[in-house]
Amino acid sequence: MPTPLITDELDVLQSVADPARYPRIIELGCGAAALSRALLARFPACEVTALEVDARQHAKNLRNPQAGLHFVQAGAQAIPFGPQSFDLALMLKSLHHVPLDLLDTALAEVHRVLRPQGLLYVSEPVFAGPLNAVIRLFNDEEQVRAAALRALERAVATGAWEAVTELSFEMPVHYRDFADFERRQIGVTFADHQLDAATLQAVRERFETHMTADGAFFVRPMRVNLLRRCS
């Protein structure tokens, strides 16, 4: 069966963990909280608490409030909420950003703040594809993404979590030009990508091989793991 092309990950989330049934939601490593904002537009009865460890991004989020969306500056390894506070936890391209020595702690924290039978939705980019081949020139995440997957496997092995499903899909990604790519991938606030001239040129050259008259088009392979808290 071919891997489906998905333009809106909220559709994937809704298909496996309908937010209408899990209205108390926490997003860990929310970035600009794009999916949480869209979720609340589709499911206005939900409440989303969005955690972001990066101070600059958190400040930007606070300047753009939305009904039902609450921003907190914190990391997944130390969630400042009590036990069983949430029905659903979201980690969208964020688990592999948790420090490697704190991955198990972070998943234990998520378990703590979820109610029994609550769900953890983890969406991670797969280390493959042409876009990955460009980005890895300055940000090689092969080891951290593999470590994130192993942490999920360890969590399930403890018996505290049930593996509900794993699925794959691809998301289209478009950049107008290299300047757009540089702004969105190299100049992000949560990372400190200081590229020397030679590396920047190598990235530009590899990126430019994908340019068309309408920009550069890629697909990003994604994997979703859905876990359920057992106890």
CORGIDA-V344345 format. One record per backbone hydrogen bond with DSSP energy under -1.0 kcal/mol. CO is the residue of the C=O (numbers start at 0). NH is the residue of the N-H. E is the energy in kcal/mol with one decimal. If there is no record, write none. Layout:
CO_NH_E ; CO_NH_E
This chain:
3_169_-2.6 ; 7_10_-1.6 ; 8_12_-2.6 ; 9_13_-2.7 ; 10_14_-1.5 ; 11_15_-1.1 ; 12_16_-3.0 ; 17_20_-2.2 ; 22_46_-2.6 ; 23_86_-3.1 ; 23_87_-1.8 ; 24_48_-2.6 ; 25_89_-2.7 ; 26_50_-3.2 ; 29_32_-2.7 ; 32_36_-2.4 ; 33_37_-2.1 ; 34_38_-2.8 ; 35_39_-2.2 ; 36_40_-1.6 ; 37_41_-1.7 ; 38_42_-3.2 ; 42_45_-2.0 ; 46_24_-2.7 ; 47_69_-2.8 ; 48_26_-2.7 ; 49_71_-2.4 ; 50_28_-1.3 ; 50_29_-2.7 ; 53_57_-2.5 ; 54_58_-2.2 ; 55_59_-1.8 ; 56_60_-2.4 ; 57_61_-2.2 ; 58_62_-1.1 ; 60_63_-1.7 ; 65_68_-2.1 ; 67_47_-3.0 ; 69_49_-3.3 ; 71_51_-2.0 ; 74_77_-1.6 ; 78_80_-1.8 ; 85_114_-2.5 ; 86_118_-2.0 ; 87_25_-2.4 ; 88_120_-3.1 ; 89_27_-2.9 ; 90_122_-2.8 ; 93_96_-1.6 ; 94_97_-1.5 ; 98_101_-2.5 ; 99_102_-1.1 ; 101_105_-2.7 ; 102_106_-2.3 ; 103_107_-2.0 ; 104_108_-2.2 ; 105_109_-2.3 ; 106_110_-2.2 ; 107_111_-2.1 ; 108_112_-2.0 ; 109_113_-1.1 ; 111_83_-2.1 ; 112_85_-2.5 ; 114_117_-2.5 ; 117_228_-3.0 ; 118_88_-2.8 ; 119_226_-2.6 ; 120_90_-2.7 ; 121_224_-2.7 ; 122_92_-3.9 ; 123_222_-2.5 ; 125_127_-2.2 ; 128_132_-1.8 ; 129_133_-1.2 ; 130_134_-2.4 ; 131_135_-2.7 ; 133_136_-1.2 ; 134_137_-1.9 ; 134_138_-2.2 ; 140_144_-2.4 ; 141_145_-1.8 ; 142_146_-2.3 ; 143_147_-2.0 ; 144_148_-1.8 ; 145_149_-2.2 ; 146_150_-2.1 ; 147_151_-1.7 ; 148_152_-2.1 ; 149_153_-2.5 ; 150_154_-2.3 ; 151_155_-2.2 ; 152_156_-2.0 ; 153_157_-1.2 ; 155_158_-1.6 ; 159_229_-2.8 ; 161_227_-2.7 ; 164_225_-2.7 ; 166_223_-3.0 ; 168_221_-3.3 ; 169_5_-3.4 ; 170_219_-3.2 ; 172_217_-2.8 ; 174_215_-2.7 ; 176_180_-1.9 ; 177_181_-3.1 ; 178_182_-2.1 ; 179_183_-2.2 ; 180_184_-2.6 ; 181_185_-1.3 ; 181_186_-2.1 ; 191_193_-1.2 ; 195_199_-2.6 ; 196_200_-2.1 ; 197_201_-2.1 ; 198_202_-2.5 ; 199_203_-2.5 ; 200_204_-2.6 ; 201_205_-2.2 ; 202_206_-2.6 ; 203_207_-2.8 ; 206_209_-2.3 ; 207_210_-1.4 ; 211_214_-1.6 ; 214_211_-1.5 ; 215_174_-2.3 ; 217_172_-2.6 ; 219_170_-2.1 ; 220_125_-2.8 ; 221_168_-1.8 ; 222_123_-2.8 ; 223_166_-2.1 ; 224_121_-2.6 ; 225_163_-2.7 ; 225_164_-1.3 ; 226_119_-2.9 ; 227_161_-2.6 ; 228_116_-1.7
